[in-house]
Amino acid sequence: MKIKEFEPKFVNRIPNIIEEGYLYICLECNAIIHKCPCGCREIVSTPIGVGGWTIIYNEFGVSLKPSVGNWSYDCSSHYYITNNKVVWLDNKNNKYLNNRPKKRKKWWNLFKWN
């Protein structure tokens, strides 16, 4: 099930169990951890600070800049988190996704088994 909105949780350390629908914000670790909002259940880590994402936290919620692109996952989800809400981006126009090599078939799928 797709997540439309995250609930921020400020933590002192990253928990062992990451629940869907939560942004775990660890300022001591300089990281925000969450499960991919597409529903694939992959854990996404966004480092914050120099060379990473910028976090904005105010009365409207948490926002991350730039967008989150999960290119290494099968879902290839691409989205912004703005005021706790997920704003999906269109992958059709993404140069990286359109130019990356196609996934190779596994060698055992090349044979026909009777």
PLY file of the C-alpha trace (Angstrom):
ply
format ascii 1.0
element vertex 114
property float x
property float y
property float z
element edge 113
property int vertex1
property int vertex2
end_header
0.00 0.00 0.00
1.37 3.42 -0.96
2.12 5.84 1.84
0.71 9.34 1.28
2.05 10.96 4.43
4.79 10.24 6.96
4.72 10.80 10.68
8.06 12.19 11.90
9.73 10.56 14.90
12.82 12.19 16.36
15.04 9.46 17.81
18.41 9.31 19.56
19.40 6.23 17.59
18.02 4.35 14.60
15.62 1.63 15.81
16.13 -2.02 14.87
12.60 -2.24 13.46
11.58 0.37 10.91
7.82 0.73 10.61
6.00 1.92 7.51
4.65 5.45 7.56
7.29 6.91 9.88
10.29 9.13 9.24
12.91 8.27 11.83
14.99 11.41 12.23
18.27 10.96 14.09
20.10 14.27 14.28
22.98 12.66 16.19
23.42 10.16 13.33
22.80 12.81 10.65
20.31 10.50 8.98
16.65 10.02 8.21
15.42 6.46 7.76
12.07 5.37 6.37
10.46 2.58 4.38
9.89 3.35 0.73
6.41 4.87 0.38
5.60 2.84 -2.75
4.87 -0.18 -0.57
7.89 -2.30 -1.58
9.01 -2.22 2.09
12.65 -1.37 1.26
14.44 0.72 3.90
15.63 4.10 2.62
18.48 5.98 4.31
18.96 9.66 3.58
22.04 11.22 5.15
21.50 14.82 6.21
24.07 17.58 6.32
27.03 18.38 4.09
26.83 16.30 0.92
23.42 14.90 1.86
19.85 16.04 2.15
18.62 19.20 3.82
15.89 18.79 6.42
13.37 21.54 7.07
11.24 21.13 10.18
8.59 23.66 11.09
4.95 23.88 12.19
3.86 22.40 8.83
5.98 19.25 9.17
9.22 17.80 7.83
10.52 18.40 4.32
13.58 16.91 2.61
15.48 18.49 -0.24
16.43 17.33 -2.85
14.08 14.57 -3.98
14.57 10.95 -2.97
15.34 8.65 -5.89
15.46 4.94 -5.06
17.24 3.95 -8.29
18.94 0.91 -6.76
15.60 -0.67 -5.79
13.33 -2.53 -8.20
10.58 0.04 -7.61
12.81 2.98 -8.72
10.53 5.29 -6.73
11.17 9.00 -7.05
9.50 11.49 -4.71
9.77 14.54 -2.52
8.84 14.59 1.14
7.19 17.97 1.69
5.49 18.84 4.98
5.32 15.11 5.83
3.52 14.36 2.54
4.85 12.25 -0.33
4.89 14.09 -3.64
5.50 11.57 -6.43
7.63 12.47 -9.43
7.24 11.08 -12.93
9.99 8.60 -13.81
9.24 8.69 -17.56
11.31 11.83 -18.05
14.17 10.79 -15.78
17.43 10.68 -17.77
19.10 8.28 -15.35
16.30 5.73 -15.47
15.93 5.95 -19.25
19.69 5.48 -19.85
20.50 2.78 -17.33
21.17 -0.73 -18.64
18.27 -3.12 -18.71
18.27 -5.82 -16.06
19.89 -8.99 -17.29
18.00 -12.20 -17.10
19.27 -14.69 -14.60
21.23 -17.47 -16.26
18.83 -20.16 -15.01
15.95 -18.42 -16.78
17.73 -18.83 -20.12
17.05 -22.56 -20.16
13.73 -24.19 -20.77
13.00 -26.87 -18.24
10.62 -29.67 -19.15
0 1
1 2
2 3
3 4
4 5
5 6
6 7
7 8
8 9
9 10
10 11
11 12
12 13
13 14
14 15
15 16
16 17
17 18
18 19
19 20
20 21
21 22
22 23
23 24
24 25
25 26
26 27
27 28
28 29
29 30
30 31
31 32
32 33
33 34
34 35
35 36
36 37
37 38
38 39
39 40
40 41
41 42
42 43
43 44
44 45
45 46
46 47
47 48
48 49
49 50
50 51
51 52
52 53
53 54
54 55
55 56
56 57
57 58
58 59
59 60
60 61
61 62
62 63
63 64
64 65
65 66
66 67
67 68
68 69
69 70
70 71
71 72
72 73
73 74
74 75
75 76
76 77
77 78
78 79
79 80
80 81
81 82
82 83
83 84
84 85
85 86
86 87
87 88
88 89
89 90
90 91
91 92
92 93
93 94
94 95
95 96
96 97
97 98
98 99
99 100
100 101
101 102
102 103
103 104
104 105
105 106
106 107
107 108
108 109
109 110
110 111
111 112
112 113
